[in-house]
Amino acid sequence: MPEECLANLDYARNAERVAQVLGDPEGQTRLFVAENECGEVVGFACGGPLREPLLEYDGELYAIYVLKAYQGQGIGRALVAAVAGDLLSRGYRSLVIWVLRDNPYRRFYEALGGQVIAEKTIQIGGAELVEVGYGWSDLASVGRECT
């Protein structure tokens, strides 16, 4: 993502979005966090119903983030597995995550068995960016790949 986009992120708006997720009375979006031994949040992931129709897919991993110091320890895999397990328990069959095409971490989804199924152009902060959709047609396979 271009530096100017990152510099213009609205933290108050992002905090408001997280508050909406946590306060969702229907509980369609679920948020999972990973903590270190001191109880500090070191990562999170959230998911729920697919937001935009895409082929036969029905679930979506909306976001995932692990602090750099905690990457490579299996936390990301555990967070993806938590979202996948939750979606499975609610009757979802498949999963999609959208990732910026130029994101070097997108290989993480390939390592979990995700297949590129779509591409789209989005606008963020006035910049035109390309997102790649990774999909798992069998949600149960996501959990197996994460262990």
N, C-alpha and C positions, 0 to 999 in steps of 0.2 A: 504494500500500500504506500502511495507517495507520502513523504514526510509531512507535507502541508496538510494532508488529510488527517494524519495522526495528531498534528498540532492543533487542529480545529475540532477535535472530538469534544463533545459536550458531556462532561462527567455527570452533571446534574440530571440530564436527560437519560443517560445510561442507568444511573441509580434509580430513577423513576421506573424505567422498564423492568429492572430487577425486582423492585417492590411490587409491580403489577404481577409478575410471575409468581412471586411468593404469596401474594394475596388473591390469586385466582380461585374464586369459590368453586368452580367446576373442576379444578385440578387437572386440566388438560396438558399443561406444560409442567414438567417436573425438573427440578434442579438438584443436582448431586454435587457434593463438595468432597475434596480430599484434604485431610489435615495432617500436619506433621506431629511428631511426638509431644510438642508443646501446645497442641490444639489450634495452631494457626492454619488458616486456609492456604493451601499451596496449589490448588487446582479446582476446576469446576467443569461441569458439563450439564447441558440441559437439552431436553428433547420433548417431542409430543407428536401430534398429528401433522402430516405433511401440509405445509402452508399453501403450496401451489400444486395443482394436479401435474403429475409426471408419470406417464406410462402406467404400470400396475402398482407403483409404490404407494405406501400409505403412512409410514412413519418417517420422522426426520430428527436427526441430531442437529439441533440449532446452533450450538456453540460448544467448544471445548477449549480449555486453556490450562496449562500447567506451567508454573514458574520455572524459569530456565534452570535454576539450581536443583530442581527436582525432576527434570526430564531424564529419560533413560532408565528409570527405576520401576517401570510398569504401572505408574499412576495413570497415565493416559489410557492404557489398555483397560485398567480397572474401571475407569470412568465410562468408557464406551460400553463395556460389559454391563455396567449398572443401568445405563440408559436402555440398552438393548433388552435386558432382562425385564425392566419395567414395562417397556412397550409390548413385549411378548405376553406378559401377564395380563395386559389389557386387550389382547386380541389382535394386535397388529402383526402383520406378516413380513414386512420388508422395511428397508431403511435407506435414507438418502442423506448425504451431507454435501453442502455447497462449500467449495474452497476456492480462494483466489488462485488462478492459474499460475501465477508467479510465486506462490507461497512455497518455500523450500520444504516445509513440513508436510506437504500433501502426500509424500511418499509413505507417511505413517498409515494412511488409509489404504494404500495399496498393500502394505505389509499385513493389514488385517483382512485382506481379501476383497476390498472394494474394487469395483470395476467402473471405469469412466462410462457414464450413460448419457450425459448431456453437457452442454456448454451454453452460457448466456452472458450477455454484456449487461453490466449494472453501472449506476452512477453513485459515487460516494464523494461527497465534498467537492463536486464539480469535476471530478476525474472519472473517466470512462475506464472501467476495469472488466476483465473477463473472469467469470467464475466457472469452475468445472464441477459437475455433479458426480459424486461417487455413489454407487448403489450396491446394495446387497438384496437380492430378490428373496433370499431365505434368511429372515431375521435370526433364526436359531443358529445359523452358521456364524454370525457375528460373535456371539458369546463363546463359541468353540475357538475361534481365532484369537480371542482376547485372553485365553487362559494359557 
